[in-house]
Amino acid sequence: MLKNFRMDDDAKRVMIEEIKGYFLDERGEELGDLAALLMLEFFADKLAPQFYNLGIQDAHEFMAQRLEDIFELNK
């Protein structure tokens, strides 16, 4: 339950409203606060780590390329 992520209550409320808005706009379904919170917790616990790892990998590749550029300047 959002154990891997720290977020303040305002950020959590905004995300819950985004989820509710998505379901209403895209599926014509009204979600309550609890259902949206459970969706948010599912995304955070099951899906977010994959996106986080991709972000770390992208950052690593970016920094490796910048370091390579710096070493090229040194030659």
C-alpha positions in Angstrom: 0.0 0.0 0.0 2.2 2.8 -1.3 4.9 1.4 0.9 7.6 2.0 -1.6 6.6 5.6 -2.3 6.3 8.6 -0.1 3.8 11.2 -1.2 2.0 13.9 0.6 -1.8 13.9 1.0 -2.3 16.6 -1.6 -0.3 14.6 -4.3 -2.3 11.5 -3.4 -5.6 13.4 -3.7 -4.6 14.8 -7.1 -3.7 11.3 -8.4 -7.0 9.9 -7.1 -8.9 12.6 -8.9 -6.9 11.9 -12.1 -7.8 8.2 -11.9 -11.5 9.0 -11.2 -11.5 11.5 -14.2 -9.9 8.9 -16.5 -12.5 6.3 -15.7 -15.3 8.7 -16.1 -14.0 10.2 -19.4 -12.7 7.0 -21.0 -15.0 4.3 -19.7 -18.1 6.3 -18.5 -17.7 4.8 -15.1 -17.8 6.7 -11.8 -15.3 5.5 -9.3 -15.4 6.4 -5.7 -12.5 7.6 -3.6 -11.8 4.1 -2.2 -11.8 2.4 -5.6 -9.5 5.1 -7.0 -7.2 4.8 -4.0 -7.0 1.0 -4.5 -6.2 1.5 -8.1 -3.4 4.0 -7.1 -2.0 1.5 -4.6 -2.0 -1.2 -7.3 -0.2 1.0 -9.7 2.3 2.1 -7.1 3.0 -1.4 -5.8 2.9 -3.4 -9.0 3.6 -1.1 -12.0 5.6 1.8 -10.7 8.8 -0.2 -9.9 9.1 -1.1 -13.5 8.8 2.5 -14.6 11.3 3.5 -11.9 13.8 1.0 -13.0 13.5 2.1 -16.6 14.1 5.7 -15.5 17.2 4.7 -13.6 18.5 2.8 -16.6 17.8 5.8 -18.9 19.6 8.1 -16.4 22.5 5.7 -16.2 22.9 5.6 -20.0 22.6 9.4 -20.2 25.3 10.0 -17.5 27.6 7.3 -19.0 27.4 9.2 -22.4 28.1 12.5 -20.7 31.1 11.1 -18.9 32.3 9.6 -22.2 32.0 13.1 -23.7 34.0 14.6 -20.9 36.8 12.0 -21.3 36.9 12.8 -25.0 37.5 16.4 -24.2 40.5 15.4 -22.1 42.3 13.7 -25.1 
